Structures are given as C-alpha cells and as structure tokens.
C-alpha cells in the first residue's frame, strides 16, 4: 500500500503546472487510436405531465384513484438515445474530433440497429454492433422532479455468448488486435457484464497482445441493487484483467461510498477533497486495478501506484443538462490516459469534459477543454457555454 500523503489541489490557481502539462500533451499531434465501447443501450422517452404539474400533487391524485382508474394530459417531448456505452462512445469521438476509430457494441435494437442509435452514432463510430433489443426508460417530468420507469429486462440478454454470436469471433479478434482501449461501462445494470469484461481481457492475452498495451476503462454505474456476491465476483475478476490491461476503475462519489463500505470504510456523507482522496486511496489499496478514480460533482481524485491526487473541477451550480455528465467525465479520463497524461491530468480532463457538457449540452474537444481552463483560471467561466 502507498503511504505518501495525497496531493490536494484546492483551487484552479494551484493547478497551473497541471494545466500547462495538459495543454502541451493534448495540443500535440497524436496517433489514431482504436478501440471498443459497450455494452448497454437505452432508449429514453420523455413525457411532461401537464396536469397535475408536480410530483406532490400527482402522487396524491394517483393514491386517491386506487381501485378505479384515472388519466392525465401529458405531452410527449420525444425520445433520446441513451445507455452509458453509447453516450461514452459519442463523447470520446467528440473529444478526438472524429479522429479516432470507435466500435460500439451494445443493446441497440432487436436484430438491427435502431434508427435512433444509427442517427446518433453512425457518423461517430467505425462500426455499430447490436446484441439485442434496447432497454427502455420512460421519464415522467414534473416541476419538482422526475419519475423514471425503467424496463431493463433487455439487459439480461447482454451476454458473452451473444457478443460472440453478433460480432463474430474473427471480427472480434481483429478489433482486439488493433485496440488501444476498451471502455466497459454500466456493470450495475448488466447482470452478465463481468463475464464479458473478463473474457475480453483473456482473449487479448490469447491473441498475444502485449500486457499493458490496452487501456481498459471500467465504470460500474449505479450498482446498489446488485447483491454482495455479485460485487465479490466482480472484484475477483479485476486482478486477471489488470495483469493483461492498464485498468482504470471509475466511481461517482455515491458509488465510491458504497464500495468503500465493502472494505469497512466509513465515508458516507463526506464530500471534502481530503475525504475523497482518502477514499480513492483506500479503494486502490483493496482493488487490483492500476488506477481508481472517484468523482464528486466538483472535482476528482485519482489513486495509483504513484500515490493519490485530488483535482478540483469547474463546478456548475445550475447545469443545462446532467444526464450524460458521468459518461463525458469517463471519456475525458480515458482520452487523457491515451495521450499519456499523469493522474492529475487524467482527473483534470474528466472534470473539464463533464464541466463543459453540463454547461452546453455538447461534448468537448481537447481544444474546448483548453478554452474552458483559460476562462476558469481567469475567473470568467460562465454557467452556459
């Protein structure tokens, strides 16, 4: 276990050398990277209740109508593509301004890729493979919150055997031999994700891909509904994956608190920089991965064999959009790791990618991140970009 004290950057001024390193490494020309993103897929349908407008009123009216029936006027606001894998792939493409070869594999439609995914990802990926029907979320929007109705039955259909069947063993092997990275996200909602994650790493080894050549980014997403035995199974899979790949395991703060509890850590409710860094270091000492990243809304900590560093972020008080912010954060971290940035640079890139996205609703390029950093350092960063 690493015992050096964590490096805590408390404000943007203290980040000057980190920012300089970030700009130098991301402005230079880079090789064209290639890799896989997966393995979920959601179609999100948004509905605005018109009467009653609030959740508080709606709940009372529904309760009063129990045993009979009731109806309410609503407006269908449209559908959006979703799922952590597709959102991550779109963000990673935008960071590299299209100069990256992405293959997205996920639950993108029964038998063929749905038009909504084709429209969103067709121009941002080299190939799209669908493993089956997409999960469906119906989001009821009210003035005081939202109710998410999740039909996740399709998630159980995402399996290793299905992946081999839909992609094809030979095509998968070609993808892996060319890969610089794998992004594997949303373990929490995909009951068979662990087997996919393990088998991809094992297949890299069997193909003779050198150890540590491939960056392997993993995000568990919300996993509180997974039983303890599932978490133990996942943690046992980490060491073999890490022997083959350079692993990055990312948590939002709530997820990190929950994983910390597994190892006896008492961090619930602790959001300060020192506690976040301490939690990242604890998780890194107990989980066999190269880097653990923990990101609250206003910063990020990264723990590795080099120690632990905390980097503040350009916090947005009133986000334009929040869904997808975590996927943009992860894409920023992986994009920076591919460019050879250190732990502080990786955390900074994640913060900038998400900070730009929540202000604008669009994913940042490296150049966008550099401009955001200039405005943040100058004290002129607005709530909208």
N, C-alpha and C positions, 0 to 999 in steps of 0.2 A: 504494500500500500504506500502511496506517495504521501509524505508528511510535510512537504513545504507548504507555507501559508499561501492561500489563494491570492491572486492579483485581482483587486476590485477596482474597476474604473467607475468613478461615481458620477461623472458628468462628461459632456461632449468635449470640453477643453482637455481633459486628461487623455482623450482618445487621439490626439493629434498624430503621434507616431503610427498608431494602428491605421488611421485613415490614410496617411501617406503611403503605407505599405499596401493597403487595399487598392488604392488608385493605381499605383505602379504595376501591380500584378494583373489587374483587370483591364488596364488600358493596352497592354502589350498584346501582340498577335498570339493566338493560341492554336494548337492542333484542333482538328474537328473531332469532337468526342461522339461516342456512340453508346447506346445502352437501352435498357428495358425499364418501363414504368408499369406498375399494376397494383392490385389485381381486382379491384371492385368496379362498380359502376352504378350510379343512381340517376333517376330522372326525378327532379324536384318540381312539383306542381304547386303554384302559389295561388291561394284563394283569400280574398279580403272580405270578411263579414261586414255587411253594411248596417244591418240592424239585428241584434244589438251590436254596437261598435266595440265594446270592451269585454275582456275575458270574464271580469267580475259579474257583469250582467248576464252574459251568455251562460255561465255556469248555473246561475240561479234559475234561469228560464228552462234550461235542459232538465235540471233536477225537478222542477215543478211539472214538467211534461212526462215524467217517467210513468210507464204503464199505458200511455196513449201514443201520440205521435206529434211531431212539430216540424215546422220548416221555417227557414230564414232566407232573406235575399242575400246573395253573395255575388261578388264579381271575380271571374277567373282572370288572374293577372298574367297568366302564361306559364310556360314550362322552361326550365333551365337544365342543362346537363350538370351532373354532379358526381360525387364519389371522389375520394382522396386521390386515387391513382390518376384519373383523367384531369382533375384540377392541377395536380402536381406536374403532369406532363405539359399542360398548356403553359404553366408558369415557367418551367425550365426552358421551353422553347423560346419564350419571350425574353428571358434573361440573356440568352445567347443570340437574340435577334434572328432566329431561324437557322443559325449556323451550327446546328447540332442534329445528329441522326437519332431520332427517338422512335422506339417501337412501343406502343401502348397495348397492353393485354388486359382485358377485363370483362366484366359482365355488361356488355354494350348492346345486347339485343339477342333475341332468340333467332338462331341460325344466321342472321346477318346483322351488321352494324346499323343501329337505328339512325335515321336522318339527323336527329338532334346531336348525336356524337360525331357523325360524319361532318356536319357543318362546323362544329366547334373544333374538331381535332384533325380533320382530313388534311388541312393545309399546314398543320403544325407537327405532323408526325410522318415518319417514313412508312410505317405500316400500322394498321389497326387490326387486332385480332379479338374477336368476341368469344367468350367462354359460355355464354348463355344469356338469359333474359336479365335486364337491369332490375335492381331493387327500386321501389317507388316510395317517395316521401311526399305526402300531401301536407302542405304548410298552411294552416289557418291563421291569418294575420289579423290581429286586433290592435286597438290603440294602446293597450297596456301589455303587449307581449304576443307570443305566438304559440300555437299548439302544433307539434309535429307528429303526424300519423305515419309511422314507418312500417311498410310491408317489406320485411327483409328476408322473406322465405327464399328468394333467389340466391342469397349469399351462401347458403349451404351447398349450392351447385358448383361453386368455385373450388375445384379440387385439382390435385396434381395430374391425375389421370385425364381429366377433362382438358387441362392445358396441353398435355402431350398430344391428345387427340385433335385439338383445334389448331394448334400451331404446327404440329408435325415434328417428330424427333429430329429430323435432318435440318429443318429450318431453325429450330430452337438452338441446335448446336452451332450453326453458323452465326446466329445472333450472339451467343455467348462467347464464341472465339473472338469476335470483333469488339466485345463490350469493354468499355471503360468504367461502367457503373451499372448498378441495379438499384432501382427505387422500389421498395416493397412496403406498402402502407396499408393502414386500416386492418390490422390484425384483430382489433376488438370486435368487428362485425363479420369477419370471415372465419367461420369455425375451423376451416381446414387450411388456413394460411400458413401455419407453422410447417406443415409438410412441404408446401411449395417452397418456402424460404430455404429450408434445409436441402431440398433436392436440387435447387438451382446452384447452390454453393458446391455440393458434391459433384454435380455434373461439370462445373468449371474445372475441378481437380482432375476428374476422369479424362477431360479433354486436353490436359497438360497445360492449362492456363497458369502462368506463374502465380505463386502465392502473393497476395497484397497488390496485384496489378489492378484488380477491380474494386472500386468503391461500392460499398453496399449500404445504402441508406434505409433505415427502418423506423417507422413511426407506428406505434401501437394504436393510436387514436383512442376514443373512449372505450375502456375495457372493464368498467366496474361490474358489468353483467357476466363476465367470464368467470367460471368457478376457479378456486385456488389451484386445483390440479392442472388446469389449463395454463396458468401462469408458470407453474413449476416446469411443465413440459416445454414451454417457450424458452425459459431461462436455460434449461439444459441444452437447447439447440444452439445457443449463442457461441459456445466455445468452438465447435467444428466450423461454423460459418466464419468466425474470426480467424481461424487458422488459415483459411483459404483467401479471405477478402479483408479489405480495410473497412471495418464496420463503424457506422455512426448510428447511434440509437437515440431518437429524439422524443421528448415528452413535453406536453404543456405542463403548467405548474400543478394543476389538479391531478393529472395522471402521475406526475412525479411524487406528489404526496402519497398517492395510493400505493405506488411501487415501493416507496420508502418504508411504508408500514410493514411490507413483507419482510424487511430486514431489521425491524424494530426501531426504525426512525420515527421520531415524533415531530413532524414538520407541518401538520395541518394548520392552515391559517397564517403561516409565516411567509411573508411576501418580500421581506427586505433583501437587499443584494447579498448580504453575508450569509443569510439562511439558504438562499437559492444556490449559492456557490457551494456551501457545505453539503447540501442535499445532492447536488451533481457529483461531488467527490465521493459521497457515500455510495451512490448507485454505481459509479465507475469502479469502486473497490470491490463490489459484490457481484457485478455482472461482467461476463467475459466478452467485452467489446473494446474496440480501440478508443472510441470517443462516446461520451454521454453528453447530450445537450438538453438543458432544461430551459424552457422559455415561458416566463410570465408575460403579461401584456406590455410591460415597459422595459424589457431587456432580455438577456440570455446569459446562461453560464455554460461553459464547455469544459469538461474534465477529460484528461487523457494521461498518458504516461509522463507527459511534460509537466503536469500539475493542473491547476484549475484557474480559470479566468472568468470574470464577470464583466459584461459589456452592457451599458445602458442602451436603450433604444429611443428612437424619436416618437415618443408616446403621443397618440392621438386621442383627445378627450371625447370627441364626437365623431366616430367612424362613419364614413359614407357607406361602407359595407364591411361586414365582419366574416360572413361565410366565405371560406377560402383563404382567410388570412394565415392560418396554420400551414396550409399547403404551400403558399407562397414563401413562408418562412423556411420550410424544409427545402424547397427548391433553391432558395438563396444559399443555404448552408452547403448543399451538395455542389452547386455551381462553383462556390468558392473553394471547396475541397479539391475539385477537379483542377482548379487553377493554381493549386499549391499553396494556398493561404494557410496560415497557422491558426491555432484555436481561437485567438481573439478576432482574426479576420473572418473566420467562418461564422462566429456568433454575430459579428457586425453585419455581414452580408445578409444573414437571416433577418436581423432586425430591420435593415433597410428595405428588403424585399417586402416584408409584411407592412412596414410603415408607409411605403409608397402605395401599396394595394389598398389599404383601408382608407387612404385619403382620396384615391382616384377611381377605384373600381377596376383598374387595369394593372397588369403585372409589369414590373420594372425591368429595364435592361440594366447592364452594368453602368452605362453612361447615365441613366436616370438615377441610379443609386448615388453616383458621384455628385450629381447636381443636388440631390436631397441632402447629402452630407455637407455640402458647401452652405446651403441655406440653414441647416441645423446649427452648424458651427457659428454662423453669422447672427443667429438669433432671429432669422426671418422666415423660418419654416411655417407655412400656413396649415390650417386644418384641412384645406382642399388643394389638390394639385390639378 
